[in-house]
Amino acid sequence: MRSRLDHEVQQQRLANDSSLPHALLYTNHRQHLTQQLLRHSGSDQSLCILGAGNCNDVELDALLQHYRQVHLVDLDSVALDHALDHALARLPESEIEPNRERIHRHAPVDLSGMLPVLDRWQRFQLTPEELMRHPEATAQAIAQRLGAQFDVVASACLITQMQLAVLQALGESHRLFQAIRHTLSVTHLRTLAALTRPGGRVVFASDLVASDHLPLPDNASATTDAELKAVFEGAVRQGTAMHVAHPGILGAILRDDPILERDLQPEPISDVWLWHQGPARRFLVYAQHFVRGA
């Protein structure tokens, strides 16, 4: 019988494979997210992307021009291999090997820390103490595995993917679903803080709502920033935003958690854009930056 980790790796691999034919549709999303990551870049800076997958979300070759090192972290090692091959293929032959040495892949990494325990938790085999310890234990384990802190750490539309794994394991009616979902959010924010050097930056990007739950514009190029911001504010106000991506809920977690309140200082939301994930499905995405406290 396959473990939940193996199952989720396979599911993520299928999702990454299915996105490859839609790379052109990702253009607007890819450009916006890449620009967010370049805001704090520098030739002496290191970048770590959590949930990098096959890098359909970013222009990896552009990031290599502006960062000294790029670290890619994901559950799917095959997707990271594809991302590396694709990025290097776009470079002159003389630059391939030097750039290969600047890209570091980390996989498989369970960024929730929950995949080995979800089945047990589904059967109520956990204690309040275990749930409370989980965020910091997971954040420190991931930091130890990656072996460094980085100048810029990005969450690339990852938190909703991790919530989906929890939802599929427990179901929304499970009595512990809300508590475990909250623990997932704390875990992810603690991980971002643990991986970022003091004075560094976190770029948190997340899909907020899908077109099957809220009417979204069809054409990104024909939609103004003001129109998208109005849709964003409406989704937040009306409660159609996905819970784990809701900026108000994440802000409350930052204020209530003493470690996060100390370590992550939020800045205003910096960008809102449309992500065409396929021919018929769109997401509204936003980015928010945080400064890592000293």
Summary of the structure (lengths in Angstrom):
residues: 294
radius of gyration: 18.4
end to end distance: 46.1
largest distance: 57.4
contacts: 965
relative contact order: 0.14
helix: 51%
strand: 21%
